[in-house]
Amino acid sequence: SSGINAEYGVRSVSDEVVKGNEIIGKMQTDLKNYRGKLKIKHMQTVQQEKTIGEKGEENKKQKEKISSLEAEVTEKQSQLEKLEVNRQELQVQIEEMRSTQSLLMMFPNALRKSIVG
């Protein structure tokens, strides 16, 4: 009877060890899978950070370009305003010359006499 109990006890402990080893094996497989997934996630995160960095740098360059173009537009607007003022001044001068020319054409003989005098 005690031999049967001892054999039953050994078999029971042996079954528990087998179950324990199966659980350990499953946990090792799960851990290996988890590490693989974690490695993939890490690689994705690194790639995303790299992409974000590149996009940030590209964005910075675009902002600098926009600022440069805005400054150029402001400069061109200023030049355009100056040219418009010059155009208006020239228009006034042309009108004055036309008035003078009209007067000169109206009084050619009087002018010649005063010049020849």
Secondary structure, DSSP 8 states (H G I E B T S, - for coil): -HHHHHHHHHHHHHHHHHHHHHHHHHHHHHHHHHHHHHHHHHHHHHHHHHHHHHHHHHHHHHHHHHHHHHHHHHHHHHHHHHHHHHHHHHHHHHHHHHHHHHHHHHSHHHHHHHHH-
